[in-house]
Amino acid sequence: MGKVREMLKVDGQEYWTLFDTGVRSTYVVSAVAEKLQMTQTPHPIRAALGGRVKVTTCTALLQAEVQGHLVSTHALVVDEIGKDEDGRRIEILFGALAMHQWGKRGPRSCLRSSSPSSAGNQAGMTDRSETDRDLIAVRV
């Protein structure tokens, strides 16, 4: 599992991003989502993220530039993702499905920075997204 932290350019602005192949979905905080095209979900979506269950009724279309490549994916909008191991607030959590859509395992540096003590581990960054009816246990 690889984790990389870097700035991600979205609509000309840069946001602190954690790329984590151990997290399935992509997440953005509300402050980032306000600048994106958002859509209401037909029902609440629960996501276990960072050892807590988060509920959202909104997704956002994330179109960003990653190492010179344009990437487009949907993200779940949450109030807070967590902090990295240096205490810096994570604004975007770029998950494995988005990296797969991108056609990469992640940023090139992701393949070199895959230590288990990397960023995100402190916040317990694992996820599962399910509906209210199908919430499953949080992995920690």
N, C-alpha and C positions, 0 to 999 in steps of 0.2 A: 504494500500500500504506500503510495507516494503523497507527500504534502509539500506544497510550495506556496510561499507568500510573495505577492508582488502587487504593484498598482495595475488596475485594469481600467482602460480608457473607455468611457461610455459617454457618447454625445459630447465629446471634447473635454469632459471632466474625468479626473482619475479617482478611483476608489480602492481602498485597501481590500484585497481579495485573498482568500485562502482557496487554493486548488487542492482538492482532496479526493483521491480515487477510492477511498473507503466510504465516501458518502454518496448515496445514489442520486439524490435530487439537487437542484440548484436553488439557492435562497438569496434574497436581497432584503435589506432592512427598508423600512417604510420611507426613510429620507431619500434613498436611491430610487425606490419605486415611484415616488411622486414625479420623477422626471421621465418615466417610461410610460408606455401604453399599458394600462391595467385593465383587467377583466374580472368581474365578479364570478365566483364559482356558484353552481346551482345548489351546493350544500357545503357545510363547513368541512375543511380538511384538517385532520390532526396529523402533526408531524412530531416525532420524538427526536429532539435535537439537543445535543449538549446535556443530556441527562434530564431534560424537561420536556413536557408535552406542550407544543405550541399549536394554537388553533388559528386558521386563516380562512378567509372567504374571498381571497384575492390572489390572482396571479399577475405577473408582469412579463412583457416581452422584452427580454434582455438582448440588446444588440450591442456588441462590444468589439474592441480591437484587442486581440491577444497576440503579442509578439508579431505584429504586422499582418495578422490574419483576421478577417472579419468573421465573427461568430454570432449566431442568432439562436436563442433557446428560450424556453419558458422557465420562469422562476417563481417559487412560492414566496409571498410577501410576509415577513414576520417583523415584529417590533425590534427584536434583538437576536443576533446570532451568537455572540459571545466575544471573547478576547483571545488573541493568540498568546503564545508562551511569553511574549515580551510585554503583555498587558495592553496591546494595541487593539482597538475595537475593529472587528471584522465587519465590513459593510456588504461584501458579496462572498458567498460560499459556493464555489463552482464545483459541482459534483460530477461523478463518473458518467452519468448519462449524457450530459452536455459535452464532456470531453470525447465521448464515443461519437456523438453527432459531428463534432469538429473533425473527427477522423484521426485523432491523436490520443495517446495515453495521458496527455497533459502537456504543459509547457516543457520544452526540452530539458530545462533544469529539474523538472519533476522526476525524471528518471535517475538523476544523480542525488536527489535529496529525499530519499525514502526511508529515513531512520524512524523507528517506532517512537522516538521521543520528540518528533517534529511537532510543529504548531498544530493546534486542534486537539491533540491528545489530552491536554490539560482541561479543555472544555468538554471532553468526552464526545467529540464530533462523530456520531453515528446517526443515521436517520432511517425512518420508515414513515411513509406517507400513506395514510388510510382514511377512510371516511369515519364519521362518528360511530357507525354501526360496527366497523371492523378494526377498531384500534387494537394494535398488538403491543406486546411488552417492549419496553425500552431496553436496548442493549447498552451496556456500559463497560 
